[in-house]
Amino acid sequence: MRESYQAAVISDTHGILRNEVVEVIKGCDVILHGGDFDCKKVLEDLEQMGKLYAVKGNNDWDLGDKLPPFMDFTLYGLHFYMVHDKNDIPKNLSDIDVMIYGHSHKYEERHENGRLILNPGGCGRERFRFPLTMAVLDIYPASRDVKVTRIDIPGSRDSAIKGKMPARDMKKIISSVIKDMDRGKKIDVIVVRNNISRELAEQICRIYVTHPGVNADGILNKMEASNLL
């Protein structure tokens, strides 16, 4: 057995697998994903990159039975438990060494009674104004120590290489922007209310104004046809 192993810990990729994330994964022995793939291709790509441990998120209904709601497993001599939502963490963690969850997109790391409790944050699509993050665990089987390294991922559109924002999510954003426009909201307000870039907001607004009567599906189709996504 080696002195140490590395685990890439990610969550909430939401249809996007970024170059920076892939580069970190390449240097690790295993991948732990806390749910919300939101895209079958991202799941398949990660499976091809190495040993993958993953749970089902609240946006993974399209993945059917491919993902379990939680995982209870031993890795390099340590007892891991992984679930998507913090509210589903078991009350009794007495024999668990590492507890991993996701869902909030907010990086959290704490140590309680010798136990690591970790949310790597979201590393796919930017949401809730939180930075894109992931973590790497250095696991030392002999001493049962775990060292955590937080990794901040640049939120660049150009760094997303695999998959796009799922159409259903984009449709929700477009519908929300349409409602804001109908209510007379200014572009700056629309950007903040929907947590989207000014460029995207302007694209949606432009199509809505220049195509009277168009709905969210119509705007989405026009954006895809014009390669605006």
Backbone torsions as a table, in degrees:
resi	resn	phi	psi	omega
1	MET	NA	138.0	179.1
2	ARG	-70.5	163.8	179.5
3	GLU	-67.7	-37.5	-177.9
4	SER	-149.6	159.1	178.1
5	TYR	-135.0	156.0	178.9
6	GLN	-118.4	136.9	176.9
7	ALA	-121.1	127.0	173.9
8	ALA	-84.9	124.2	-177.9
9	VAL	-113.2	117.6	-178.9
10	ILE	-134.7	167.3	177.0
11	SER	-162.4	162.9	171.8
12	ASP	50.7	55.6	177.5
13	THR	-76.3	-26.7	173.9
14	HIS	46.4	51.4	173.0
15	GLY	83.4	1.6	-176.8
16	ILE	-127.4	128.7	174.5
17	LEU	-120.6	110.0	-170.9
18	ARG	-86.0	152.3	178.4
19	ASN	-52.8	-45.8	-177.1
20	GLU	-62.6	-37.9	178.5
21	VAL	-66.9	-44.3	179.3
22	VAL	-59.6	-42.1	-178.9
23	GLU	-63.0	-38.1	177.7
24	VAL	-68.1	-43.7	-179.0
25	ILE	-59.3	-37.9	-178.3
26	LYS	-58.4	-27.7	-178.6
27	GLY	-92.8	5.5	-176.2
28	CYS	-110.6	161.8	-178.6
29	ASP	-86.7	-33.0	-179.3
30	VAL	-141.6	164.7	178.5
31	ILE	-123.6	130.6	175.5
32	LEU	-116.3	122.5	-177.3
33	HIS	-120.4	124.1	-175.3
34	GLY	-86.2	16.2	174.1
35	GLY	100.7	167.6	-172.5
36	ASP	67.2	60.9	168.9
37	PHE	-69.1	-43.2	178.7
38	ASP	60.8	16.6	-175.7
39	CYS	-169.1	123.5	-179.4
40	LYS	-63.7	-36.7	-176.5
41	LYS	-64.6	-39.2	178.6
42	VAL	-62.6	-41.5	176.5
43	LEU	-60.0	-46.4	-179.0
44	GLU	-64.9	-40.3	179.1
45	ASP	-63.5	-42.2	-179.9
46	LEU	-67.6	-36.1	178.1
47	GLU	-62.1	-33.1	-179.7
48	GLN	-78.0	-17.5	-177.0
49	MET	-83.9	-18.4	-178.9
50	GLY	161.5	-171.6	179.1
51	LYS	-65.0	122.9	-175.6
52	LEU	-118.5	128.7	170.4
53	TYR	-111.9	125.1	-174.5
54	ALA	-149.5	150.1	177.3
55	VAL	-121.9	165.3	-176.6
56	LYS	-84.7	131.9	175.9
57	GLY	-98.4	176.1	-177.5
58	ASN	-71.9	-12.1	176.5
59	ASN	-106.3	15.6	-176.6
60	ASP	-106.2	28.0	-177.9
61	TRP	-64.9	-26.2	-179.9
62	ASP	-73.3	-11.7	-177.6
63	LEU	-89.7	1.4	173.3
64	GLY	56.7	-128.3	-176.8
65	ASP	-94.9	14.8	-178.2
66	LYS	-70.1	-22.1	-176.2
67	LEU	-127.4	138.1	177.2
68	PRO	-83.2	157.5	178.8
69	PRO	-69.9	-23.4	176.4
70	PHE	-154.5	163.5	175.7
71	MET	-133.4	134.6	178.1
72	ASP	-125.1	107.3	-170.7
73	PHE	-149.5	163.3	177.2
74	THR	-107.9	132.0	-178.7
75	LEU	-136.2	119.0	-179.8
76	TYR	52.9	37.6	175.3
77	GLY	86.7	-2.1	179.4
78	LEU	-109.1	146.7	-178.8
79	HIS	-90.9	116.9	-179.4
80	PHE	-107.8	147.4	169.2
81	TYR	-134.1	132.9	-176.8
82	MET	-135.3	133.7	178.5
83	VAL	-150.0	156.3	-175.1
84	HIS	-75.3	-50.9	-172.0
85	ASP	-99.4	132.0	179.8
86	LYS	-56.1	-32.3	-178.8
87	ASN	-67.8	-14.7	-179.7
88	ASP	-99.3	8.4	177.2
89	ILE	-68.1	133.2	179.4
90	PRO	-61.1	148.6	179.4
91	LYS	-71.0	-32.6	-178.4
92	ASN	-99.8	107.0	179.7
93	LEU	-112.2	21.4	-170.0
94	SER	-56.6	-35.5	-176.7
95	ASP	-105.5	12.9	-178.0
96	ILE	-99.6	131.7	179.6
97	ASP	-90.8	-37.5	-177.6
98	VAL	-134.0	121.9	179.1
99	MET	-111.7	121.2	-177.5
100	ILE	-120.9	136.3	176.6
101	TYR	-147.3	177.3	-178.7
102	GLY	-142.4	-131.9	170.6
103	HIS	79.2	-44.8	-172.6
104	SER	-81.3	-16.1	-174.7
105	HIS	67.2	9.4	-177.9
106	LYS	-111.9	123.4	179.8
107	TYR	-64.8	129.8	176.7
108	GLU	-141.3	136.0	179.5
109	GLU	-144.7	123.6	176.1
110	ARG	-148.7	159.2	179.6
111	HIS	-120.5	124.5	-179.1
112	GLU	-132.1	121.0	178.2
113	ASN	53.1	42.2	179.1
114	GLY	76.7	8.7	-177.4
115	ARG	-111.0	137.1	175.6
116	LEU	-91.3	127.4	175.1
117	ILE	-118.3	120.0	-168.7
118	LEU	-136.7	131.6	166.3
119	ASN	-117.0	112.8	-176.3
120	PRO	-72.3	-5.0	-175.5
121	GLY	80.6	-174.3	178.3
122	GLY	-98.6	141.5	-179.2
123	CYS	-128.1	16.8	179.1
124	GLY	-106.1	-93.9	-179.9
125	ARG	-95.9	136.1	-179.9
126	GLU	-65.5	132.1	178.9
127	ARG	-144.7	153.5	171.8
128	PHE	56.4	20.2	178.2
129	ARG	66.4	9.3	176.0
130	PHE	-81.7	148.6	176.0
131	PRO	-68.9	157.1	175.3
132	LEU	-80.9	127.9	-175.9
133	THR	-142.5	161.3	169.9
134	MET	-150.1	-178.4	179.3
135	ALA	-141.8	156.3	172.3
136	VAL	-123.8	130.9	176.8
137	LEU	-101.7	126.7	168.3
138	ASP	-97.0	112.6	-173.8
139	ILE	-106.7	126.6	-179.5
140	TYR	-112.3	98.3	-174.8
141	PRO	-56.9	-41.8	-175.0
142	ALA	-62.7	-45.1	-178.0
143	SER	-94.5	-9.9	-176.7
144	ARG	61.9	27.6	176.6
145	ASP	-87.6	151.3	175.7
146	VAL	-133.3	120.9	176.5
147	LYS	-103.0	130.8	-177.7
148	VAL	-106.9	130.9	174.0
149	THR	-120.2	119.0	175.4
150	ARG	-80.8	138.2	178.7
151	ILE	-124.5	123.3	177.2
152	ASP	-91.4	132.1	-176.4
153	ILE	-105.4	129.6	176.7
154	PRO	-60.0	135.0	-180.0
155	GLY	-87.3	54.8	-176.9
156	SER	-96.7	135.5	176.7
157	ARG	-61.4	-34.0	-178.7
158	ASP	-70.8	-17.0	-177.2
159	SER	-85.4	-6.6	178.7
160	ALA	-84.3	118.2	-173.7
161	ILE	-111.4	-26.1	-173.2
162	LYS	-121.6	117.4	175.8
163	GLY	82.5	166.3	176.8
164	LYS	-127.1	174.4	173.3
165	MET	-58.5	128.3	179.7
166	PRO	-53.5	142.9	-176.2
167	ALA	-57.7	-37.4	-177.8
168	ARG	-65.0	-34.1	177.8
169	ASP	-70.6	-42.4	178.5
170	MET	-63.5	-38.4	179.3
171	LYS	-62.6	-38.7	178.1
172	LYS	-62.6	-42.6	179.6
173	ILE	-64.3	-45.2	-179.9
174	ILE	-60.9	-43.8	179.5
175	SER	-60.9	-40.4	179.7
176	SER	-66.9	-40.7	178.4
177	VAL	-63.9	-41.3	178.4
178	ILE	-58.7	-44.9	179.5
179	LYS	-61.6	-41.7	179.4
180	ASP	-64.8	-38.8	178.7
181	MET	-65.2	-42.6	179.7
182	ASP	-64.0	-25.0	178.9
183	ARG	-88.9	0.6	177.1
184	GLY	82.2	19.4	179.9
185	LYS	-70.9	143.1	177.7
186	LYS	-78.0	159.6	-174.7
187	ILE	-59.0	-38.6	-179.8
188	ASP	-63.6	-37.2	178.7
189	VAL	-70.0	-40.5	179.3
190	ILE	-61.4	-41.4	179.5
191	VAL	-59.7	-47.2	-177.6
192	VAL	-69.8	-45.5	-176.8
193	ARG	-62.6	-33.3	-175.9
194	ASN	-103.7	0.2	178.4
195	ASN	51.9	51.0	179.7
196	ILE	-128.0	166.9	179.4
197	SER	-72.5	157.2	177.0
198	ARG	-63.6	-36.8	180.0
199	GLU	-59.4	-46.9	-179.9
200	LEU	-65.0	-43.6	179.3
201	ALA	-59.6	-42.7	-179.6
202	GLU	-66.9	-36.7	178.3
203	GLN	-62.9	-46.8	179.9
204	ILE	-63.4	-47.1	-178.8
205	CYS	-62.1	-39.8	-178.8
206	ARG	-62.8	-45.3	-179.9
207	ILE	-66.3	-39.7	-178.6
208	TYR	-64.3	-39.6	-178.5
209	VAL	-73.5	-38.5	-174.9
210	THR	-86.7	-6.1	178.6
211	HIS	-130.1	76.7	-178.0
212	PRO	-52.3	133.9	177.6
213	GLY	88.7	-6.4	-178.9
214	VAL	-69.2	143.7	177.9
215	ASN	-106.6	-174.4	-176.8
216	ALA	-61.1	-41.6	178.3
217	ASP	-61.5	-41.9	-179.7
218	GLY	-64.4	-41.4	178.3
219	ILE	-65.7	-42.7	179.5
220	LEU	-60.7	-43.5	179.6
221	ASN	-63.5	-40.8	-179.8
222	LYS	-68.2	-36.6	178.9
223	MET	-67.7	-42.1	178.9
224	GLU	-65.8	-41.1	-179.3
225	ALA	-66.2	-30.1	-178.7
226	SER	-95.1	6.2	-179.1
227	ASN	57.8	38.1	178.9
228	LEU	-88.4	-6.8	179.6
229	LEU	-99.5	NA	NA
